[in-house]
Amino acid sequence: VRIALNLKGLSHEQVAVHLTRAGGEQHREGYRSINPQGLLPALAPDGGPVLTQSMAIVEYLDERFPEPPLLPSNALDRARVRALAHTIAADVQPLQNLRVLQLLRSQHGLDQQQIGSWVRHWIATGFASVEEQLPSKALFVAGSAPGLAEVVLVPQMYNARRFGVDLSAFPNLCAIDAACRALPAFALAAPEAQADAVA
Ligand SMILES: N[C@@H](CCC(=O)N[C@@H](CS)C(=O)NCC(=O)O)C(=O)O
């Protein structure tokens, strides 16, 4: 969502919610009254109700502020880009999200090494299918600028590196990720660039 806001050039105020401090600030009553799911992100557009679910938020931003577009003009191309984005947002991210890993540890007895192996498995599985569907040597997933797929891919690449996924099998994903991270909209949204980043 931060990347999409930056790509659209939309000014916004950020409120940090620490996911692990004191058991996770996302579980506090104050945040749950904003998003009953207790998950980040949430966006409060001027004068509107709070929006949750990053894909819904990004598509809202794209409809409300069409330039630059995050989806192709052709319906078939749009479906293809959404499919790649959902492969990551719906089929990979939830399996390696904090609350899932916490449950694997606390209720199913997995240790740190087993958790790392679980995370790497699901990221590599999703990445393999996306890599296979990309045109080789493409600078971006569709067209000549980043869109919905890159908005989802780049944060997942960050997580992949964090958990030590071997990225050598995904040269196209690495090239797209590098091209995106060279752009200010992505660089400014990186976790380490946030005001509350832990050094
Ligand atoms: N499908 C949701 C997933 C949201 C999500 O998992 N957010 C993570 C941060 S990236 C979170 O809040 N995790 C907190 C937790 O697992 O307790 C979306 O796309 O917004």
The ligand as an SDF file (V2000), in Angstrom:
LIG
                    3D

 20 19  0  0  0  0  0  0  0  0999 V2000
   -4.5340  -10.3280    3.2950 N   0  0  0  0  0  0  0  0  0  0  0  0
   -4.1060   -9.2720    4.1620 C   0  0  0  0  0  0  0  0  0  0  0  0
   -2.9170   -9.7420    4.9640 C   0  0  0  0  0  0  0  0  0  0  0  0
   -2.5000   -8.7350    5.9690 C   0  0  0  0  0  0  0  0  0  0  0  0
   -1.3070   -9.2030    6.8020 C   0  0  0  0  0  0  0  0  0  0  0  0
   -1.0800  -10.4070    6.9300 O   0  0  0  0  0  0  0  0  0  0  0  0
   -0.5750   -8.2440    7.3700 N   0  0  0  0  0  0  0  0  0  0  0  0
    0.5640   -8.5670    8.2110 C   0  0  0  0  0  0  0  0  0  0  0  0
    1.6590   -7.5470    8.0230 C   0  0  0  0  0  0  0  0  0  0  0  0
    2.2740   -7.6220    6.3920 S   0  0  0  0  0  0  0  0  0  0  0  0
    0.1230   -8.4980    9.6510 C   0  0  0  0  0  0  0  0  0  0  0  0
   -0.5790   -7.5880   10.0280 O   0  0  0  0  0  0  0  0  0  0  0  0
    0.5570   -9.4640   10.4750 N   0  0  0  0  0  0  0  0  0  0  0  0
    0.2680   -9.4260   11.8640 C   0  0  0  0  0  0  0  0  0  0  0  0
    0.0310  -10.7750   12.4720 C   0  0  0  0  0  0  0  0  0  0  0  0
    0.1820  -11.7950   11.7930 O   0  0  0  0  0  0  0  0  0  0  0  0
   -0.3040  -10.7940   13.6750 O   0  0  0  0  0  0  0  0  0  0  0  0
   -3.7490   -8.0290    3.3360 C   0  0  0  0  0  0  0  0  0  0  0  0
   -3.3110   -8.1820    2.2010 O   0  0  0  0  0  0  0  0  0  0  0  0
   -3.9370   -6.9140    3.8220 O   0  0  0  0  0  0  0  0  0  0  0  0
  1  2  1  0
  2  3  1  0
  2 18  1  0
  3  4  1  0
  4  5  1  0
  5  6  2  0
  5  7  1  0
  7  8  1  0
  8  9  1  0
  8 11  1  0
  9 10  1  0
 11 12  2  0
 11 13  1  0
 13 14  1  0
 14 15  1  0
 15 16  2  0
 15 17  1  0
 18 19  2  0
 18 20  1  0
M  END
$$$$
